[in-house]
């Protein structure tokens, strides 16, 4: 798997999400300041609610902008199976039932899922339980994490 292509796909997805959130924030701001939404009594809260939505969307757009900056500055590294896992590692994991999954260790945008080379790849960060567990591990090692229950994964490949 070409990680440069994956990185470009992550950046493109974040750019699209950022543009969408900016437009949504502008729309919510317009609704909050529209003449029809001026409250005529203390129970008319449509403008106030729209302003909360606009602020939330603007905050999320700022978070995505920070993630975009982090990914644009990211230097992709190549890994061998014996290399310790760190940022930019693309890791294939297998659980106890033999189910395989791919994760990309990135600086931000944890939870972002992408279809890449016919596989679903999820971006995780070093701050996540799985990310913390993977740091420093190598191919063939196993990692245990507890989210809702204890899960164990074997590291099948690292690139």
N, C-alpha and C positions, 0 to 999 in steps of 0.2 A: 504494500500500500504506500502510495506517495503522500507523505505527510505535508508537503508543500501544497498539494492540491487540497488536502483536508483543511489546512490552515486558511487557504483562500476561501473555501466553502464556509468556514466558520465566520470569517470576516464579512462575507457577502450576506450571510443570514443575519448577523448583528446589524449591519447597515440597513437592511430591509426592516428589521424590527424597530430600529431607531427612528427611521423615517415615518413608519406607521404610528409610533407613539407620539412623535412630535405633532403629526397631523391630528391625532385624537386629542392631545392636550389643547391645541388651538381651537378645535371644535367645542370642547368642553368649556374653555375660557369664553368663547363667543356666547355660549348658552348662559354662562354665569353673568355676563354683562349685558345681555339683551334686554331691551325695554319691556318686553312682555313678561320677563321674569322678575321684575321689581316687586318685592313683597308688598301686599296691600294690608296684611295683618301679621301677627306674630307666628301664625301657623303656616304661612307660605314660605317654605324653605327650599324651593327648587333652585334658586340662584346659589344659595349656600352649599347645597349638595353638589351642584355642578362645579363650584369652585374647589371643593374637596377632591372631586374626580380629576379636575385639571391639574391640581397640585400633585396628586399621586402619579399621574401619567408623566408629568414633567420630571418628577424625582426618578421614576423608572428609566426615562430617556437619559438622564444624567448617568445612571448606573451603567446603562448599555454603552454610552459614550466612553466611560472609563474602561470598560471591558474591551471596546474596540481599540483604544489606544494601547492597552496592554498586549493584545494580540498582534497589532501592527508592529510593535517593537520586539516581538518574540523571535529569538534566534532558534530555529528548529535544529535539534541535534539528532544524530543517528545513534542507535543503540545496538549493541550485540547482545546475545542471550545472557552473557556473563556480566553485562553492564548493570550497575545499580539504577533503579528506576528513579527518575526525577522529572522536572518539567519537560514537556514535549514528548514524553514517552507515550507510544500507542501500544496498549497492553491487551492481550487476549487472555481472558479468564475463563475457567471452567469450574462449575459448581459440583457438589457431590452427586447430582443426578446426571452429570455429563452435559449440561446445557452450557453453551459458550456465549460469551458476550465480549464486546470490545469497549475499552474506555481510553480516552485521551486525557492526559494530565496537563491541564492548562492553568493559566494564572487567574482566570475569571470565567464567568458564564457557566458555572456548574449547573448540571441538569439539562443543558442544551443537548438535544438528540438530533442526529443527522443520519441520512442514508448515504453511505459512502462505500463505493465498490460492491454494492449489493448487501452490505452489512449495516446494521444499526450501530453507530458509534455515539457514546454518551461522553460529553465533556465533564470531567470531575476536577476539583481543585484540591490542593494540599490541605485545605481546611476541612474537607469532608472526611467522614470516618474511613471511607474506602481509600481516599487519597493519602491520608496519614498512614494507613496500614501498608500501602504500597511503597511509600518512599524508602529507598535503600534496598528493597527486595530485588531478587533476580529471577530469571526464568527457572522454573522448577520449584521455586519456593511456594509456600502457601500463606494465605493471609486470612485471618479471622476478623470479622466485624460483627458488631451487635447493633442492629437498628431496632427491629421489632423482635427478632430472635437471633441467635448466634448462627452466622453463616460462614462457611469456609470456601475459599476459592483457591484453585491452583493457578499459578501463572504459567500459561502455556507458551506464550511468545511475547517478546518485547522488540519493538522496532522504533 
